[in-house]
Amino acid sequence: MISFECDYNNGAHQKVLENLIKYNEVRTTPYGFDEFSERAKDRIREACGMPDAQIFFLTGGTQTNATTIDSMLYQYEGVICVETGHINVHEAGAVEFTEHKIITLPGNQGKMDAKVLDKYLDDFMHDGNNAHAVYPGLVYITFPTELGTLYTANELDEIYKVCQHYEIPLYIDGARLGYGLMAEGNDITLPYLARHCDVFYIGGTKLGAWCGEAVVFTNRQAHKHFFSIQKQHGAVIAKGALIGLQFEALFTDNLYFDLARHAIDMAMRMKQLFQEKGFEFYIDSPTNQQFVILPNALVERLSKQMEFTHWGQAPGHRTICRFVTSWATTDEELKELEKIIG
């Protein structure tokens, strides 16, 4: 069955597999302190334009968010995100499981507004009873957002200025970072993003790797015991070279960005298919996630022939459906989709 359900249901890219096979017989230092992980970190630092960045490899996105956020907050602090933020809607309360409250703000098409953030923080700081409340200790956004939308360079700059004014770090969830960076109309580069936050992560699981994410601390130092916190969260594997080797391959010869560009090309072709058939979109996404509103009868028929996500209900006996392309999406899959939707 053809699947447009998500961007992490494929294996790994051939060049990633080749790197794993090439060094399979090498005995490495465990827990990510091996030569391959160090080489991968150097390549990521170069791509980010951050020679002094601290980088850690973690196993998956949820572990990465929970671990990183937990490491940056005191026990009485919470993390700010928009209502549709990934940590708030799709991680089963992983952050709250670490006993840190998620403080939600209203978003605009999945994005945080700097003015809304500034007002919340200003109100909180001038509240004479704020010692009785959960203190905002971190701001969290995703790039792209949960709805596939993008921040502009100016929007990111304004958010970061607010964070700096209140001396609160900004953390960017980059599970689909490559797809955002290579999207049409995007004006944020990887070095720009690195300069406009305190920590972010580069998603490998959803972009060419079997597993693994790279957390990059830029303008602030990581917790001095980050590795220990990482272990507590089950986000360390003994054979750490597994992730290092994958990121070494992804950040060689522009592979990470080329794979992301392919997914965007496929998504734009998919978007055009639905547009030509006259279907309405729930939101205008320039990334690899497309949210289409389809009649329930068509949804039922499509569900028998391909996998996609039922995102929510829409008026008029219709369903909001999410179709996701990836680095591995093929021309044949798009042609089959076109044939089915008629």
MITOR-12950 format. One record per residue (C-alpha): residue number from 0; residue in one letter; x, y negated, z. Coordinates in nm, 3 decimals, padded with zeros to 5 digits, always signed. Layout:
N
<pt nr="NUM" rest="A" X="X" Y="Y" Z="Z"/>
...
//
This chain:
342
<pt nr="0" rest="M" X="+00.000" Y="+00.000" Z="+00.000"/>
<pt nr="1" rest="I" X="+00.127" Y="-00.349" Z="-00.088"/>
<pt nr="2" rest="S" X="+00.192" Y="-00.560" Z="+00.219"/>
<pt nr="3" rest="F" X="+00.177" Y="-00.936" Z="+00.258"/>
<pt nr="4" rest="E" X="+00.115" Y="-00.894" Z="+00.630"/>
<pt nr="5" rest="C" X="+00.443" Y="-01.040" Z="+00.754"/>
<pt nr="6" rest="D" X="+00.808" Y="-01.104" Z="+00.666"/>
<pt nr="7" rest="Y" X="+00.962" Y="-00.842" Z="+00.894"/>
<pt nr="8" rest="N" X="+00.820" Y="-00.517" Z="+00.761"/>
<pt nr="9" rest="N" X="+01.107" Y="-00.453" Z="+00.519"/>
<pt nr="10" rest="G" X="+01.443" Y="-00.302" Z="+00.599"/>
<pt nr="11" rest="A" X="+01.762" Y="-00.501" Z="+00.555"/>
<pt nr="12" rest="H" X="+01.911" Y="-00.655" Z="+00.242"/>
<pt nr="13" rest="Q" X="+02.154" Y="-00.433" Z="+00.054"/>
<pt nr="14" rest="K" X="+02.456" Y="-00.653" Z="+00.135"/>
<pt nr="15" rest="V" X="+02.371" Y="-00.636" Z="+00.504"/>
<pt nr="16" rest="L" X="+02.351" Y="-00.258" Z="+00.485"/>
<pt nr="17" rest="E" X="+02.679" Y="-00.242" Z="+00.295"/>
<pt nr="18" rest="N" X="+02.853" Y="-00.440" Z="+00.569"/>
<pt nr="19" rest="L" X="+02.716" Y="-00.205" Z="+00.835"/>
<pt nr="20" rest="I" X="+02.828" Y="+00.102" Z="+00.640"/>
<pt nr="21" rest="K" X="+03.169" Y="-00.045" Z="+00.557"/>
<pt nr="22" rest="Y" X="+03.262" Y="-00.082" Z="+00.923"/>
<pt nr="23" rest="N" X="+03.062" Y="+00.207" Z="+01.065"/>
<pt nr="24" rest="E" X="+03.371" Y="+00.402" Z="+01.167"/>
<pt nr="25" rest="V" X="+03.537" Y="+00.109" Z="+01.346"/>
<pt nr="26" rest="R" X="+03.538" Y="+00.124" Z="+01.724"/>
<pt nr="27" rest="T" X="+03.435" Y="-00.217" Z="+01.852"/>
<pt nr="28" rest="T" X="+03.426" Y="-00.403" Z="+02.179"/>
<pt nr="29" rest="P" X="+03.070" Y="-00.367" Z="+02.314"/>
<pt nr="30" rest="Y" X="+02.801" Y="-00.624" Z="+02.398"/>
<pt nr="31" rest="G" X="+02.876" Y="-00.858" Z="+02.109"/>
<pt nr="32" rest="F" X="+03.235" Y="-00.942" Z="+02.199"/>
<pt nr="33" rest="D" X="+03.370" Y="-00.778" Z="+01.883"/>
<pt nr="34" rest="E" X="+03.565" Y="-00.925" Z="+01.593"/>
<pt nr="35" rest="F" X="+03.270" Y="-00.909" Z="+01.353"/>
<pt nr="36" rest="S" X="+03.044" Y="-01.106" Z="+01.585"/>
<pt nr="37" rest="E" X="+03.317" Y="-01.365" Z="+01.629"/>
<pt nr="38" rest="R" X="+03.356" Y="-01.397" Z="+01.251"/>
<pt nr="39" rest="A" X="+02.981" Y="-01.435" Z="+01.214"/>
<pt nr="40" rest="K" X="+02.974" Y="-01.707" Z="+01.479"/>
<pt nr="41" rest="D" X="+03.250" Y="-01.898" Z="+01.300"/>
<pt nr="42" rest="R" X="+03.053" Y="-01.885" Z="+00.975"/>
<pt nr="43" rest="I" X="+02.738" Y="-02.008" Z="+01.148"/>
<pt nr="44" rest="R" X="+02.932" Y="-02.292" Z="+01.312"/>
<pt nr="45" rest="E" X="+03.065" Y="-02.391" Z="+00.971"/>
<pt nr="46" rest="A" X="+02.717" Y="-02.380" Z="+00.813"/>
<pt nr="47" rest="C" X="+02.581" Y="-02.595" Z="+01.099"/>
<pt nr="48" rest="G" X="+02.869" Y="-02.841" Z="+01.095"/>
<pt nr="49" rest="M" X="+02.910" Y="-02.770" Z="+01.467"/>
<pt nr="50" rest="P" X="+03.263" Y="-02.637" Z="+01.533"/>
<pt nr="51" rest="D" X="+03.209" Y="-02.636" Z="+01.912"/>
<pt nr="52" rest="A" X="+02.864" Y="-02.477" Z="+01.916"/>
<pt nr="53" rest="Q" X="+02.809" Y="-02.186" Z="+02.155"/>
<pt nr="54" rest="I" X="+02.641" Y="-01.890" Z="+01.984"/>
<pt nr="55" rest="F" X="+02.481" Y="-01.579" Z="+02.126"/>
<pt nr="56" rest="F" X="+02.326" Y="-01.287" Z="+01.939"/>
<pt nr="57" rest="L" X="+01.999" Y="-01.153" Z="+02.077"/>
<pt nr="58" rest="T" X="+01.779" Y="-00.866" Z="+01.973"/>
<pt nr="59" rest="G" X="+01.449" Y="-01.023" Z="+01.869"/>
<pt nr="60" rest="G" X="+01.240" Y="-01.339" Z="+01.862"/>
<pt nr="61" rest="T" X="+01.033" Y="-01.290" Z="+02.177"/>
<pt nr="62" rest="Q" X="+01.340" Y="-01.195" Z="+02.381"/>
<pt nr="63" rest="T" X="+01.521" Y="-01.495" Z="+02.237"/>
<pt nr="64" rest="N" X="+01.250" Y="-01.741" Z="+02.333"/>
<pt nr="65" rest="A" X="+01.192" Y="-01.599" Z="+02.680"/>
<pt nr="66" rest="T" X="+01.564" Y="-01.573" Z="+02.755"/>
<pt nr="67" rest="T" X="+01.666" Y="-01.913" Z="+02.623"/>
<pt nr="68" rest="I" X="+01.376" Y="-02.097" Z="+02.784"/>
<pt nr="69" rest="D" X="+01.424" Y="-01.921" Z="+03.117"/>
<pt nr="70" rest="S" X="+01.795" Y="-02.007" Z="+03.116"/>
<pt nr="71" rest="M" X="+01.727" Y="-02.378" Z="+03.069"/>
<pt nr="72" rest="L" X="+01.459" Y="-02.431" Z="+03.333"/>
<pt nr="73" rest="Y" X="+01.458" Y="-02.455" Z="+03.710"/>
<pt nr="74" rest="Q" X="+01.199" Y="-02.238" Z="+03.881"/>
<pt nr="75" rest="Y" X="+00.959" Y="-02.533" Z="+03.923"/>
<pt nr="76" rest="E" X="+00.977" Y="-02.644" Z="+03.560"/>
<pt nr="77" rest="G" X="+00.765" Y="-02.569" Z="+03.254"/>
<pt nr="78" rest="V" X="+00.808" Y="-02.596" Z="+02.878"/>
<pt nr="79" rest="I" X="+00.609" Y="-02.831" Z="+02.655"/>
<pt nr="80" rest="C" X="+00.471" Y="-02.713" Z="+02.321"/>
<pt nr="81" rest="V" X="+00.169" Y="-02.775" Z="+02.100"/>
<pt nr="82" rest="E" X="-00.142" Y="-02.564" Z="+02.150"/>
<pt nr="83" rest="T" X="-00.066" Y="-02.357" Z="+01.839"/>
<pt nr="84" rest="G" X="+00.300" Y="-02.306" Z="+01.937"/>
<pt nr="85" rest="H" X="+00.427" Y="-01.953" Z="+01.891"/>
<pt nr="86" rest="I" X="+00.520" Y="-01.903" Z="+02.257"/>
<pt nr="87" rest="N" X="+00.167" Y="-02.006" Z="+02.352"/>
<pt nr="88" rest="V" X="-00.033" Y="-01.791" Z="+02.111"/>
<pt nr="89" rest="H" X="+00.171" Y="-01.495" Z="+01.988"/>
<pt nr="90" rest="E" X="+00.412" Y="-01.374" Z="+02.254"/>
<pt nr="91" rest="A" X="+00.174" Y="-01.215" Z="+02.505"/>
<pt nr="92" rest="G" X="+00.267" Y="-01.460" Z="+02.778"/>
<pt nr="93" rest="A" X="+00.638" Y="-01.369" Z="+02.768"/>
<pt nr="94" rest="V" X="+00.747" Y="-01.713" Z="+02.886"/>
<pt nr="95" rest="E" X="+00.489" Y="-01.720" Z="+03.164"/>
<pt nr="96" rest="F" X="+00.608" Y="-01.373" Z="+03.264"/>
<pt nr="97" rest="T" X="+00.934" Y="-01.547" Z="+03.359"/>
<pt nr="98" rest="E" X="+00.716" Y="-01.765" Z="+03.587"/>
<pt nr="99" rest="H" X="+00.748" Y="-02.082" Z="+03.379"/>
<pt nr="100" rest="K" X="+00.427" Y="-02.256" Z="+03.279"/>
<pt nr="101" rest="I" X="+00.365" Y="-02.350" Z="+02.916"/>
<pt nr="102" rest="I" X="+00.241" Y="-02.710" Z="+02.907"/>
<pt nr="103" rest="T" X="+00.036" Y="-02.758" Z="+02.591"/>
<pt nr="104" rest="L" X="-00.019" Y="-03.077" Z="+02.395"/>
<pt nr="105" rest="P" X="-00.255" Y="-03.125" Z="+02.099"/>
<pt nr="106" rest="G" X="-00.079" Y="-03.082" Z="+01.766"/>
<pt nr="107" rest="N" X="-00.133" Y="-03.216" Z="+01.416"/>
<pt nr="108" rest="Q" X="-00.129" Y="-02.939" Z="+01.153"/>
<pt nr="109" rest="G" X="+00.080" Y="-02.732" Z="+01.390"/>
<pt nr="110" rest="K" X="+00.328" Y="-03.011" Z="+01.459"/>
<pt nr="111" rest="M" X="+00.412" Y="-03.205" Z="+01.772"/>
<pt nr="112" rest="D" X="+00.366" Y="-03.581" Z="+01.751"/>
<pt nr="113" rest="A" X="+00.643" Y="-03.788" Z="+01.909"/>
<pt nr="114" rest="K" X="+00.394" Y="-04.050" Z="+02.030"/>
<pt nr="115" rest="V" X="+00.176" Y="-03.787" Z="+02.199"/>
<pt nr="116" rest="L" X="+00.485" Y="-03.637" Z="+02.364"/>
<pt nr="117" rest="D" X="+00.607" Y="-03.978" Z="+02.478"/>
<pt nr="118" rest="K" X="+00.268" Y="-04.068" Z="+02.631"/>
<pt nr="119" rest="Y" X="+00.249" Y="-03.738" Z="+02.819"/>
<pt nr="120" rest="L" X="+00.599" Y="-03.778" Z="+02.962"/>
<pt nr="121" rest="D" X="+00.548" Y="-04.145" Z="+03.044"/>
<pt nr="122" rest="D" X="+00.221" Y="-04.066" Z="+03.225"/>
<pt nr="123" rest="F" X="+00.385" Y="-03.780" Z="+03.413"/>
<pt nr="124" rest="M" X="+00.684" Y="-03.986" Z="+03.525"/>
<pt nr="125" rest="H" X="+00.455" Y="-04.264" Z="+03.653"/>
<pt nr="126" rest="D" X="+00.225" Y="-04.024" Z="+03.838"/>
<pt nr="127" rest="G" X="+00.282" Y="-04.072" Z="+04.209"/>
<pt nr="128" rest="N" X="+00.170" Y="-03.714" Z="+04.271"/>
<pt nr="129" rest="N" X="+00.390" Y="-03.546" Z="+04.010"/>
<pt nr="130" rest="A" X="+00.585" Y="-03.363" Z="+04.282"/>
<pt nr="131" rest="H" X="+00.274" Y="-03.144" Z="+04.311"/>
<pt nr="132" rest="A" X="+00.274" Y="-03.059" Z="+03.940"/>
<pt nr="133" rest="V" X="+00.482" Y="-02.836" Z="+03.713"/>
<pt nr="134" rest="Y" X="+00.773" Y="-03.052" Z="+03.601"/>
<pt nr="135" rest="P" X="+00.832" Y="-03.072" Z="+03.224"/>
<pt nr="136" rest="G" X="+01.185" Y="-02.941" Z="+03.178"/>
<pt nr="137" rest="L" X="+01.205" Y="-02.851" Z="+02.810"/>
<pt nr="138" rest="V" X="+01.037" Y="-02.935" Z="+02.478"/>
<pt nr="139" rest="Y" X="+00.975" Y="-02.650" Z="+02.233"/>
<pt nr="140" rest="I" X="+00.890" Y="-02.675" Z="+01.863"/>
<pt nr="141" rest="T" X="+00.918" Y="-02.435" Z="+01.571"/>
<pt nr="142" rest="F" X="+01.057" Y="-02.496" Z="+01.224"/>
<pt nr="143" rest="P" X="+00.854" Y="-02.410" Z="+01.026"/>
<pt nr="144" rest="T" X="+00.549" Y="-02.433" Z="+01.251"/>
<pt nr="145" rest="E" X="+00.314" Y="-02.146" Z="+01.329"/>
<pt nr="146" rest="L" X="+00.097" Y="-02.274" Z="+01.042"/>
<pt nr="147" rest="G" X="+00.380" Y="-02.288" Z="+00.791"/>
<pt nr="148" rest="T" X="+00.408" Y="-02.667" Z="+00.797"/>
<pt nr="149" rest="L" X="+00.730" Y="-02.867" Z="+00.821"/>
<pt nr="150" rest="Y" X="+00.862" Y="-03.158" Z="+01.021"/>
<pt nr="151" rest="T" X="+01.022" Y="-03.434" Z="+00.819"/>
<pt nr="152" rest="A" X="+01.369" Y="-03.555" Z="+00.914"/>
<pt nr="153" rest="N" X="+01.213" Y="-03.872" Z="+01.055"/>
<pt nr="154" rest="E" X="+00.958" Y="-03.678" Z="+01.262"/>
<pt nr="155" rest="L" X="+01.230" Y="-03.458" Z="+01.410"/>
<pt nr="156" rest="D" X="+01.443" Y="-03.764" Z="+01.483"/>
<pt nr="157" rest="E" X="+01.155" Y="-03.935" Z="+01.665"/>
<pt nr="158" rest="I" X="+01.084" Y="-03.626" Z="+01.878"/>
<pt nr="159" rest="Y" X="+01.450" Y="-03.592" Z="+01.969"/>
<pt nr="160" rest="K" X="+01.472" Y="-03.960" Z="+02.065"/>
<pt nr="161" rest="V" X="+01.183" Y="-03.909" Z="+02.307"/>
<pt nr="162" rest="C" X="+01.356" Y="-03.605" Z="+02.455"/>
<pt nr="163" rest="Q" X="+01.682" Y="-03.795" Z="+02.495"/>
<pt nr="164" rest="H" X="+01.504" Y="-04.090" Z="+02.657"/>
<pt nr="165" rest="Y" X="+01.358" Y="-03.864" Z="+02.925"/>
<pt nr="166" rest="E" X="+01.672" Y="-03.647" Z="+02.940"/>
<pt nr="167" rest="I" X="+01.477" Y="-03.335" Z="+02.851"/>
<pt nr="168" rest="P" X="+01.639" Y="-03.084" Z="+02.610"/>
<pt nr="169" rest="L" X="+01.476" Y="-02.994" Z="+02.278"/>
<pt nr="170" rest="Y" X="+01.464" Y="-02.630" Z="+02.171"/>
<pt nr="171" rest="I" X="+01.374" Y="-02.529" Z="+01.814"/>
<pt nr="172" rest="D" X="+01.242" Y="-02.180" Z="+01.741"/>
<pt nr="173" rest="G" X="+01.392" Y="-02.082" Z="+01.404"/>
<pt nr="174" rest="A" X="+01.245" Y="-01.736" Z="+01.352"/>
<pt nr="175" rest="R" X="+01.166" Y="-01.846" Z="+00.995"/>
<pt nr="176" rest="L" X="+01.427" Y="-02.121" Z="+00.982"/>
<pt nr="177" rest="G" X="+01.561" Y="-02.030" Z="+00.638"/>
<pt nr="178" rest="Y" X="+01.215" Y="-02.040" Z="+00.484"/>
<pt nr="179" rest="G" X="+01.169" Y="-02.392" Z="+00.619"/>
<pt nr="180" rest="L" X="+01.507" Y="-02.517" Z="+00.507"/>
<pt nr="181" rest="M" X="+01.454" Y="-02.393" Z="+00.150"/>
<pt nr="182" rest="A" X="+01.091" Y="-02.506" Z="+00.115"/>
<pt nr="183" rest="E" X="+00.996" Y="-02.753" Z="-00.155"/>
<pt nr="184" rest="G" X="+01.000" Y="-03.110" Z="-00.027"/>
<pt nr="185" rest="N" X="+01.196" Y="-03.031" Z="+00.289"/>
<pt nr="186" rest="D" X="+01.442" Y="-03.307" Z="+00.379"/>
<pt nr="187" rest="I" X="+01.607" Y="-03.138" Z="+00.678"/>
<pt nr="188" rest="T" X="+01.939" Y="-02.959" Z="+00.634"/>
<pt nr="189" rest="L" X="+02.087" Y="-02.710" Z="+00.877"/>
<pt nr="190" rest="P" X="+02.354" Y="-02.959" Z="+00.999"/>
<pt nr="191" rest="Y" X="+02.085" Y="-03.227" Z="+01.045"/>
<pt nr="192" rest="L" X="+01.870" Y="-02.990" Z="+01.249"/>
<pt nr="193" rest="A" X="+02.169" Y="-02.890" Z="+01.461"/>
<pt nr="194" rest="R" X="+02.241" Y="-03.256" Z="+01.540"/>
<pt nr="195" rest="H" X="+01.880" Y="-03.325" Z="+01.638"/>
<pt nr="196" rest="C" X="+01.822" Y="-03.067" Z="+01.908"/>
<pt nr="197" rest="D" X="+02.004" Y="-02.912" Z="+02.201"/>
<pt nr="198" rest="V" X="+01.953" Y="-02.549" Z="+02.114"/>
<pt nr="199" rest="F" X="+01.792" Y="-02.359" Z="+01.829"/>
<pt nr="200" rest="Y" X="+01.799" Y="-02.013" Z="+01.687"/>
<pt nr="201" rest="I" X="+01.848" Y="-01.869" Z="+01.342"/>
<pt nr="202" rest="G" X="+01.613" Y="-01.583" Z="+01.272"/>
<pt nr="203" rest="G" X="+01.760" Y="-01.273" Z="+01.115"/>
<pt nr="204" rest="T" X="+01.477" Y="-01.025" Z="+01.176"/>
<pt nr="205" rest="K" X="+01.247" Y="-01.209" Z="+00.934"/>
<pt nr="206" rest="L" X="+01.516" Y="-01.289" Z="+00.681"/>
<pt nr="207" rest="G" X="+01.729" Y="-01.003" Z="+00.557"/>
<pt nr="208" rest="A" X="+01.844" Y="-00.832" Z="+00.877"/>
<pt nr="209" rest="W" X="+01.717" Y="-00.515" Z="+01.040"/>
<pt nr="210" rest="C" X="+01.711" Y="-00.705" Z="+01.368"/>
<pt nr="211" rest="G" X="+01.878" Y="-00.988" Z="+01.551"/>
<pt nr="212" rest="E" X="+01.866" Y="-01.362" Z="+01.613"/>
<pt nr="213" rest="A" X="+02.147" Y="-01.614" Z="+01.661"/>
<pt nr="214" rest="V" X="+02.099" Y="-01.871" Z="+01.938"/>
<pt nr="215" rest="V" X="+02.300" Y="-02.188" Z="+01.880"/>
<pt nr="216" rest="F" X="+02.365" Y="-02.430" Z="+02.165"/>
<pt nr="217" rest="T" X="+02.466" Y="-02.762" Z="+02.011"/>
<pt nr="218" rest="N" X="+02.453" Y="-03.077" Z="+02.220"/>
<pt nr="219" rest="R" X="+02.429" Y="-02.908" Z="+02.560"/>
<pt nr="220" rest="Q" X="+02.627" Y="-02.627" Z="+02.710"/>
<pt nr="221" rest="A" X="+02.457" Y="-02.293" Z="+02.758"/>
<pt nr="222" rest="H" X="+02.399" Y="-02.177" Z="+03.114"/>
<pt nr="223" rest="K" X="+02.736" Y="-02.058" Z="+03.241"/>
<pt nr="224" rest="H" X="+02.579" Y="-01.719" Z="+03.314"/>
<pt nr="225" rest="F" X="+02.373" Y="-01.699" Z="+02.995"/>
<pt nr="226" rest="F" X="+02.498" Y="-01.349" Z="+02.917"/>
<pt nr="227" rest="S" X="+02.379" Y="-01.223" Z="+03.256"/>
<pt nr="228" rest="I" X="+02.039" Y="-01.385" Z="+03.202"/>
<pt nr="229" rest="Q" X="+02.034" Y="-01.228" Z="+02.856"/>
<pt nr="230" rest="K" X="+02.090" Y="-00.884" Z="+03.010"/>
<pt nr="231" rest="Q" X="+01.813" Y="-00.938" Z="+03.264"/>
<pt nr="232" rest="H" X="+01.573" Y="-00.999" Z="+02.976"/>
<pt nr="233" rest="G" X="+01.674" Y="-00.682" Z="+02.793"/>
<pt nr="234" rest="A" X="+01.805" Y="-00.894" Z="+02.507"/>
<pt nr="235" rest="V" X="+02.154" Y="-00.742" Z="+02.491"/>
<pt nr="236" rest="I" X="+02.248" Y="-00.424" Z="+02.310"/>
<pt nr="237" rest="A" X="+02.563" Y="-00.230" Z="+02.394"/>
<pt nr="238" rest="K" X="+02.654" Y="-00.195" Z="+02.027"/>
<pt nr="239" rest="G" X="+02.654" Y="-00.569" Z="+01.974"/>
<pt nr="240" rest="A" X="+02.845" Y="-00.543" Z="+01.647"/>
<pt nr="241" rest="L" X="+02.517" Y="-00.427" Z="+01.492"/>
<pt nr="242" rest="I" X="+02.390" Y="-00.785" Z="+01.498"/>
<pt nr="243" rest="G" X="+02.725" Y="-00.952" Z="+01.435"/>
<pt nr="244" rest="L" X="+02.785" Y="-00.751" Z="+01.118"/>
<pt nr="245" rest="Q" X="+02.443" Y="-00.843" Z="+00.987"/>
<pt nr="246" rest="F" X="+02.490" Y="-01.215" Z="+01.042"/>
<pt nr="247" rest="E" X="+02.840" Y="-01.197" Z="+00.896"/>
<pt nr="248" rest="A" X="+02.683" Y="-01.068" Z="+00.574"/>
<pt nr="249" rest="L" X="+02.394" Y="-01.315" Z="+00.580"/>
<pt nr="250" rest="F" X="+02.629" Y="-01.612" Z="+00.615"/>
<pt nr="251" rest="T" X="+02.864" Y="-01.499" Z="+00.340"/>
<pt nr="252" rest="D" X="+02.830" Y="-01.651" Z="-00.010"/>
<pt nr="253" rest="N" X="+02.508" Y="-01.835" Z="+00.081"/>
<pt nr="254" rest="L" X="+02.309" Y="-01.511" Z="+00.107"/>
<pt nr="255" rest="Y" X="+02.081" Y="-01.629" Z="+00.391"/>
<pt nr="256" rest="F" X="+01.969" Y="-01.933" Z="+00.193"/>
<pt nr="257" rest="D" X="+01.938" Y="-01.750" Z="-00.138"/>
<pt nr="258" rest="L" X="+01.709" Y="-01.492" Z="+00.019"/>
<pt nr="259" rest="A" X="+01.496" Y="-01.767" Z="+00.171"/>
<pt nr="260" rest="R" X="+01.473" Y="-01.947" Z="-00.162"/>
<pt nr="261" rest="H" X="+01.344" Y="-01.630" Z="-00.327"/>
<pt nr="262" rest="A" X="+01.066" Y="-01.598" Z="-00.068"/>
<pt nr="263" rest="I" X="+00.963" Y="-01.959" Z="-00.125"/>
<pt nr="264" rest="D" X="+00.953" Y="-01.907" Z="-00.503"/>
<pt nr="265" rest="M" X="+00.729" Y="-01.605" Z="-00.452"/>
<pt nr="266" rest="A" X="+00.505" Y="-01.796" Z="-00.210"/>
<pt nr="267" rest="M" X="+00.457" Y="-02.084" Z="-00.452"/>
<pt nr="268" rest="R" X="+00.362" Y="-01.840" Z="-00.727"/>
<pt nr="269" rest="M" X="+00.116" Y="-01.675" Z="-00.489"/>
<pt nr="270" rest="K" X="-00.026" Y="-02.013" Z="-00.394"/>
<pt nr="271" rest="Q" X="-00.080" Y="-02.094" Z="-00.760"/>
<pt nr="272" rest="L" X="-00.264" Y="-01.763" Z="-00.813"/>
<pt nr="273" rest="F" X="-00.515" Y="-01.847" Z="-00.540"/>
<pt nr="274" rest="Q" X="-00.547" Y="-02.206" Z="-00.659"/>
<pt nr="275" rest="E" X="-00.623" Y="-02.098" Z="-01.014"/>
<pt nr="276" rest="K" X="-00.903" Y="-01.878" Z="-00.880"/>
<pt nr="277" rest="G" X="-01.052" Y="-02.178" Z="-00.701"/>
<pt nr="278" rest="F" X="-01.001" Y="-02.058" Z="-00.343"/>
<pt nr="279" rest="E" X="-00.974" Y="-02.306" Z="-00.059"/>
<pt nr="280" rest="F" X="-00.672" Y="-02.321" Z="+00.170"/>
<pt nr="281" rest="Y" X="-00.696" Y="-02.352" Z="+00.546"/>
<pt nr="282" rest="I" X="-00.381" Y="-02.566" Z="+00.549"/>
<pt nr="283" rest="D" X="-00.132" Y="-02.681" Z="+00.288"/>
<pt nr="284" rest="S" X="+00.183" Y="-02.484" Z="+00.358"/>
<pt nr="285" rest="P" X="+00.505" Y="-02.530" Z="+00.156"/>
<pt nr="286" rest="T" X="+00.664" Y="-02.224" Z="+00.316"/>
<pt nr="287" rest="N" X="+00.633" Y="-01.848" Z="+00.284"/>
<pt nr="288" rest="Q" X="+00.309" Y="-01.832" Z="+00.484"/>
<pt nr="289" rest="Q" X="-00.007" Y="-01.908" Z="+00.287"/>
<pt nr="290" rest="F" X="-00.343" Y="-01.944" Z="+00.460"/>
<pt nr="291" rest="V" X="-00.631" Y="-01.881" Z="+00.220"/>
<pt nr="292" rest="I" X="-01.006" Y="-01.888" Z="+00.292"/>
<pt nr="293" rest="L" X="-01.173" Y="-01.591" Z="+00.120"/>
<pt nr="294" rest="P" X="-01.531" Y="-01.458" Z="+00.104"/>
<pt nr="295" rest="N" X="-01.579" Y="-01.169" Z="+00.345"/>
<pt nr="296" rest="A" X="-01.677" Y="-00.936" Z="+00.061"/>
<pt nr="297" rest="L" X="-01.343" Y="-01.000" Z="-00.110"/>
<pt nr="298" rest="V" X="-01.158" Y="-00.964" Z="+00.220"/>
<pt nr="299" rest="E" X="-01.311" Y="-00.621" Z="+00.268"/>
<pt nr="300" rest="R" X="-01.215" Y="-00.514" Z="-00.083"/>
<pt nr="301" rest="L" X="-00.861" Y="-00.650" Z="-00.054"/>
<pt nr="302" rest="S" X="-00.811" Y="-00.480" Z="+00.282"/>
<pt nr="303" rest="K" X="-00.851" Y="-00.142" Z="+00.117"/>
<pt nr="304" rest="Q" X="-00.567" Y="-00.212" Z="-00.124"/>
<pt nr="305" rest="M" X="-00.318" Y="-00.431" Z="+00.060"/>
<pt nr="306" rest="E" X="-00.216" Y="-00.550" Z="+00.404"/>
<pt nr="307" rest="F" X="-00.252" Y="-00.911" Z="+00.518"/>
<pt nr="308" rest="T" X="-00.355" Y="-01.089" Z="+00.837"/>
<pt nr="309" rest="H" X="-00.711" Y="-01.188" Z="+00.926"/>
<pt nr="310" rest="W" X="-00.628" Y="-01.523" Z="+01.090"/>
<pt nr="311" rest="G" X="-00.977" Y="-01.632" Z="+01.190"/>
<pt nr="312" rest="Q" X="-01.334" Y="-01.693" Z="+01.083"/>
<pt nr="313" rest="A" X="-01.447" Y="-01.970" Z="+00.850"/>
<pt nr="314" rest="P" X="-01.796" Y="-02.107" Z="+00.779"/>
<pt nr="315" rest="G" X="-02.008" Y="-01.950" Z="+00.507"/>
<pt nr="316" rest="H" X="-01.927" Y="-01.583" Z="+00.571"/>
<pt nr="317" rest="R" X="-01.559" Y="-01.636" Z="+00.495"/>
<pt nr="318" rest="T" X="-01.229" Y="-01.546" Z="+00.662"/>
<pt nr="319" rest="I" X="-00.901" Y="-01.733" Z="+00.697"/>
<pt nr="320" rest="C" X="-00.640" Y="-01.491" Z="+00.565"/>
<pt nr="321" rest="R" X="-00.264" Y="-01.521" Z="+00.597"/>
<pt nr="322" rest="F" X="-00.050" Y="-01.387" Z="+00.314"/>
<pt nr="323" rest="V" X="+00.326" Y="-01.384" Z="+00.376"/>
<pt nr="324" rest="T" X="+00.608" Y="-01.343" Z="+00.127"/>
<pt nr="325" rest="S" X="+00.962" Y="-01.248" Z="+00.222"/>
<pt nr="326" rest="W" X="+01.311" Y="-01.211" Z="+00.084"/>
<pt nr="327" rest="A" X="+01.200" Y="-00.871" Z="-00.049"/>
<pt nr="328" rest="T" X="+00.875" Y="-00.969" Z="-00.225"/>
<pt nr="329" rest="T" X="+00.870" Y="-00.854" Z="-00.588"/>
<pt nr="330" rest="D" X="+00.714" Y="-00.970" Z="-00.914"/>
<pt nr="331" rest="E" X="+00.521" Y="-00.644" Z="-00.930"/>
<pt nr="332" rest="E" X="+00.355" Y="-00.713" Z="-00.595"/>
<pt nr="333" rest="L" X="+00.237" Y="-01.055" Z="-00.710"/>
<pt nr="334" rest="K" X="+00.104" Y="-00.910" Z="-01.034"/>
<pt nr="335" rest="E" X="-00.091" Y="-00.651" Z="-00.838"/>
<pt nr="336" rest="L" X="-00.237" Y="-00.924" Z="-00.616"/>
<pt nr="337" rest="E" X="-00.341" Y="-01.120" Z="-00.924"/>
<pt nr="338" rest="K" X="-00.510" Y="-00.812" Z="-01.068"/>
<pt nr="339" rest="I" X="-00.703" Y="-00.740" Z="-00.748"/>
<pt nr="340" rest="I" X="-00.837" Y="-01.092" Z="-00.691"/>
<pt nr="341" rest="G" X="-00.946" Y="-01.094" Z="-01.054"/>
//
